[in-house]
Amino acid sequence: MTSLTLVRRIKARPSIVFEALTTPEGISSWWGPDSGPVLSAETDVRVGGQFRVRFRMLDGSDHESTGEYLEVVAPERLVMSWRWTTGGELDEAGNLSRIAIDLKPIDIGTELTLTHELLKSDASRITHEQGWAGAIDKLARRFSYGAADRHEQT
């Protein structure tokens, strides 16, 4: 099993970023690696609650992920399970992985750290890293006119 970690600085308070991570309206503005649309987003943000997000990439392919919220500490931390139900990396078919998102207040707004753990292969880690990087960069652009500060760790 392998993991990835991405860090971004976002020009918005942690409470605003947390809302963008947890509401259907917020998720619809940034989810997915390219500028394709979010087709549906459902959230029940509580420990044991479920989420489901379906999006279409610019190449026309549909992808859907689901999971359960394992830890919810607004506006500081969100931990959830992750499973592809449509599309996604073939290596991950049937695999349940884990995502942790930490939000730390900083002078310009929020430092977001996303860690995706329990991925099955290095190839899967690479494609998930590219996907999450595109999505988080869209989230950062939502709150900024300039480029996001990027820091990547593997």
FIDO-384068 format. One record per residue (C-alpha): residue number from 1; residue in one letter; x, y, z. Coordinates in nm, 4 decimals. Layout:
N
+-----+------+----------+----------+----------+
! pos ! code !        x !        y !        z !
+-----+------+----------+----------+----------+
! NUM !    A !        X !        Y !        Z !
...
+-----+------+----------+----------+----------+
# end
This chain:
154
+-----+------+----------+----------+----------+
! pos ! code !        x !        y !        z !
+-----+------+----------+----------+----------+
!   1 !    M !   0.0000 !   0.0000 !   0.0000 !
!   2 !    T !   0.1138 !   0.3536 !  -0.0694 !
!   3 !    S !   0.0058 !   0.7111 !   0.0015 !
!   4 !    L !   0.0371 !   1.0684 !  -0.1189 !
!   5 !    T !   0.0348 !   1.4071 !   0.0529 !
!   6 !    L !  -0.0436 !   1.7446 !  -0.1049 !
!   7 !    V !  -0.0203 !   2.0848 !   0.0632 !
!   8 !    R !  -0.1820 !   2.4050 !  -0.0652 !
!   9 !    R !  -0.2204 !   2.7551 !   0.0707 !
!  10 !    I !  -0.5675 !   2.8941 !   0.0151 !
!  11 !    K !  -0.6718 !   3.2566 !   0.0513 !
!  12 !    A !  -0.9774 !   3.1903 !   0.2679 !
!  13 !    R !  -1.0399 !   3.1177 !   0.6354 !
!  14 !    P !  -1.0507 !   2.7509 !   0.7424 !
!  15 !    S !  -1.4257 !   2.7704 !   0.8067 !
!  16 !    I !  -1.4884 !   2.8818 !   0.4472 !
!  17 !    V !  -1.2584 !   2.6122 !   0.3055 !
!  18 !    F !  -1.4249 !   2.3496 !   0.5273 !
!  19 !    E !  -1.7636 !   2.4515 !   0.3885 !
!  20 !    A !  -1.6300 !   2.4137 !   0.0319 !
!  21 !    L !  -1.5113 !   2.0622 !   0.1231 !
!  22 !    T !  -1.8340 !   1.9469 !   0.2834 !
!  23 !    T !  -2.1359 !   2.1028 !   0.1107 !
!  24 !    P !  -2.2774 !   1.9910 !  -0.2248 !
!  25 !    E !  -2.2575 !   2.3513 !  -0.3496 !
!  26 !    G !  -1.8948 !   2.3849 !  -0.2416 !
!  27 !    I !  -1.7909 !   2.0467 !  -0.3822 !
!  28 !    S !  -1.9546 !   2.1312 !  -0.7153 !
!  29 !    S !  -1.7138 !   2.4221 !  -0.7587 !
!  30 !    W !  -1.3862 !   2.2287 !  -0.7384 !
!  31 !    W !  -1.4156 !   1.8475 !  -0.7443 !
!  32 !    G !  -1.2411 !   1.6648 !  -1.0275 !
!  33 !    P !  -0.8987 !   1.7020 !  -1.1870 !
!  34 !    D !  -1.0012 !   1.9171 !  -1.4856 !
!  35 !    S !  -1.2723 !   2.1693 !  -1.5676 !
!  36 !    G !  -1.5368 !   1.9054 !  -1.6354 !
!  37 !    P !  -1.8624 !   1.9410 !  -1.4375 !
!  38 !    V !  -1.9704 !   1.7840 !  -1.1110 !
!  39 !    L !  -2.2913 !   1.6002 !  -1.2010 !
!  40 !    S !  -2.4058 !   1.5338 !  -0.8440 !
!  41 !    A !  -2.2765 !   1.5750 !  -0.4901 !
!  42 !    E !  -2.4368 !   1.4362 !  -0.1755 !
!  43 !    T !  -2.2997 !   1.4794 !   0.1754 !
!  44 !    D !  -2.4060 !   1.3807 !   0.5262 !
!  45 !    V !  -2.1191 !   1.5371 !   0.7196 !
!  46 !    R !  -2.1127 !   1.3526 !   1.0505 !
!  47 !    V !  -1.9181 !   1.0536 !   1.1752 !
!  48 !    G !  -2.0815 !   0.7571 !   1.0027 !
!  49 !    G !  -2.2441 !   0.9789 !   0.7395 !
!  50 !    Q !  -2.1906 !   0.9090 !   0.3712 !
!  51 !    F !  -2.0818 !   1.1108 !   0.0696 !
!  52 !    R !  -2.1186 !   1.0466 !  -0.3033 !
!  53 !    V !  -1.9753 !   1.2633 !  -0.5808 !
!  54 !    R !  -2.0152 !   1.2035 !  -0.9542 !
!  55 !    F !  -1.8206 !   1.4123 !  -1.2066 !
!  56 !    R !  -1.7477 !   1.4148 !  -1.5793 !
!  57 !    M !  -1.4015 !   1.4792 !  -1.7140 !
!  58 !    L !  -1.3354 !   1.6795 !  -2.0293 !
!  59 !    D !  -1.2716 !   1.3544 !  -2.2192 !
!  60 !    G !  -1.6380 !   1.2631 !  -2.1513 !
!  61 !    S !  -1.5703 !   0.9881 !  -1.8968 !
!  62 !    D !  -1.7823 !   0.9754 !  -1.5817 !
!  63 !    H !  -1.6338 !   0.9005 !  -1.2402 !
!  64 !    E !  -1.8044 !   0.8489 !  -0.9059 !
!  65 !    S !  -1.6599 !   0.8069 !  -0.5588 !
!  66 !    T !  -1.8313 !   0.7259 !  -0.2323 !
!  67 !    G !  -1.7262 !   0.6934 !   0.1259 !
!  68 !    E !  -1.8010 !   0.7390 !   0.4919 !
!  69 !    Y !  -1.6969 !   1.0258 !   0.7168 !
!  70 !    L !  -1.4715 !   0.8760 !   0.9835 !
!  71 !    E !  -1.3737 !   1.1967 !   1.1651 !
!  72 !    V !  -1.5296 !   1.5440 !   1.1445 !
!  73 !    V !  -1.3719 !   1.8293 !   1.3421 !
!  74 !    A !  -1.5011 !   2.1513 !   1.1856 !
!  75 !    P !  -1.3194 !   2.3535 !   1.0615 !
!  76 !    E !  -0.9907 !   2.1722 !   1.1250 !
!  77 !    R !  -1.0023 !   1.8121 !   1.0068 !
!  78 !    L !  -1.1993 !   1.5778 !   0.7842 !
!  79 !    V !  -1.1244 !   1.2051 !   0.7489 !
!  80 !    M !  -1.3176 !   0.9772 !   0.5185 !
!  81 !    S !  -1.3042 !   0.6422 !   0.3483 !
!  82 !    W !  -1.2856 !   0.6445 !  -0.0332 !
!  83 !    R !  -1.4023 !   0.3974 !  -0.2951 !
!  84 !    W !  -1.4487 !   0.4352 !  -0.6692 !
!  85 !    T !  -1.7914 !   0.3158 !  -0.7850 !
!  86 !    T !  -1.7533 !   0.4354 !  -1.1474 !
!  87 !    G !  -1.4298 !   0.5114 !  -1.3326 !
!  88 !    G !  -1.1183 !   0.5823 !  -1.1328 !
!  89 !    E !  -0.7887 !   0.3958 !  -1.1336 !
!  90 !    L !  -0.8305 !   0.0312 !  -1.2369 !
!  91 !    D !  -0.5852 !  -0.0783 !  -0.9647 !
!  92 !    E !  -0.8299 !   0.0546 !  -0.7070 !
!  93 !    A !  -1.1376 !  -0.1472 !  -0.8148 !
!  94 !    G !  -1.2996 !  -0.2692 !  -0.4937 !
!  95 !    N !  -1.0324 !  -0.1081 !  -0.2729 !
!  96 !    L !  -1.1279 !   0.1062 !   0.0257 !
!  97 !    S !  -0.8699 !   0.3790 !   0.0875 !
!  98 !    R !  -0.8592 !   0.6703 !   0.3335 !
!  99 !    I !  -0.8382 !   1.0483 !   0.2927 !
! 100 !    A !  -0.7438 !   1.2938 !   0.5683 !
! 101 !    I !  -0.7714 !   1.6683 !   0.5126 !
! 102 !    D !  -0.6243 !   1.9055 !   0.7710 !
! 103 !    L !  -0.6896 !   2.2800 !   0.7659 !
! 104 !    K !  -0.4534 !   2.5105 !   0.9534 !
! 105 !    P !  -0.5012 !   2.8875 !   0.9817 !
! 106 !    I !  -0.2096 !   3.0859 !   0.8356 !
! 107 !    D !  -0.1494 !   3.4535 !   0.7630 !
! 108 !    I !  -0.3058 !   3.4449 !   0.4131 !
! 109 !    G !  -0.5922 !   3.2104 !   0.5061 !
! 110 !    T !  -0.5571 !   2.8314 !   0.5259 !
! 111 !    E !  -0.2930 !   2.5693 !   0.4745 !
! 112 !    L !  -0.4676 !   2.2580 !   0.3463 !
! 113 !    T !  -0.2925 !   1.9216 !   0.3770 !
! 114 !    L !  -0.4539 !   1.6271 !   0.1996 !
! 115 !    T !  -0.3240 !   1.2752 !   0.2590 !
! 116 !    H !  -0.4659 !   0.9825 !   0.0614 !
! 117 !    E !  -0.3580 !   0.6512 !   0.2154 !
! 118 !    L !  -0.3973 !   0.2805 !   0.1440 !
! 119 !    L !  -0.3676 !   0.3090 !  -0.2330 !
! 120 !    K !  -0.2802 !  -0.0219 !  -0.3942 !
! 121 !    S !   0.0131 !   0.0726 !  -0.6206 !
! 122 !    D !   0.2606 !   0.3398 !  -0.7200 !
! 123 !    A !   0.0750 !   0.3804 !  -1.0509 !
! 124 !    S !  -0.2464 !   0.4467 !  -0.8578 !
! 125 !    R !  -0.0663 !   0.6926 !  -0.6302 !
! 126 !    I !   0.0590 !   0.8856 !  -0.9326 !
! 127 !    T !  -0.2831 !   0.9134 !  -1.0981 !
! 128 !    H !  -0.4525 !   1.0051 !  -0.7690 !
! 129 !    E !  -0.1833 !   1.2646 !  -0.7008 !
! 130 !    Q !  -0.2479 !   1.4226 !  -1.0418 !
! 131 !    G !  -0.6229 !   1.4139 !  -0.9852 !
! 132 !    W !  -0.6119 !   1.5625 !  -0.6365 !
! 133 !    A !  -0.3582 !   1.8263 !  -0.7459 !
! 134 !    G !  -0.5935 !   1.9423 !  -1.0223 !
! 135 !    A !  -0.8926 !   1.9479 !  -0.7886 !
! 136 !    I !  -0.7184 !   2.1282 !  -0.5023 !
! 137 !    D !  -0.5696 !   2.3816 !  -0.7418 !
! 138 !    K !  -0.9266 !   2.4555 !  -0.8607 !
! 139 !    L !  -1.0305 !   2.4989 !  -0.4974 !
! 140 !    A !  -0.7433 !   2.7408 !  -0.4353 !
! 141 !    R !  -0.8253 !   2.9375 !  -0.7525 !
! 142 !    R !  -1.1834 !   2.9717 !  -0.6327 !
! 143 !    F !  -1.0559 !   3.1984 !  -0.3561 !
! 144 !    S !  -0.7648 !   3.3668 !  -0.5339 !
! 145 !    Y !  -0.6836 !   3.5632 !  -0.8454 !
! 146 !    G !  -0.3257 !   3.4291 !  -0.8451 !
! 147 !    A !  -0.1781 !   3.0823 !  -0.8602 !
! 148 !    A !  -0.1907 !   2.8581 !  -0.5537 !
! 149 !    D !   0.1206 !   2.7921 !  -0.3487 !
! 150 !    R !   0.2049 !   2.4283 !  -0.4174 !
! 151 !    H !   0.3987 !   2.1835 !  -0.2062 !
! 152 !    E !   0.3909 !   1.8131 !  -0.2852 !
! 153 !    Q !   0.5252 !   1.5257 !  -0.0826 !
! 154 !    T !   0.5163 !   1.1584 !  -0.1656 !
+-----+------+----------+----------+----------+
# end
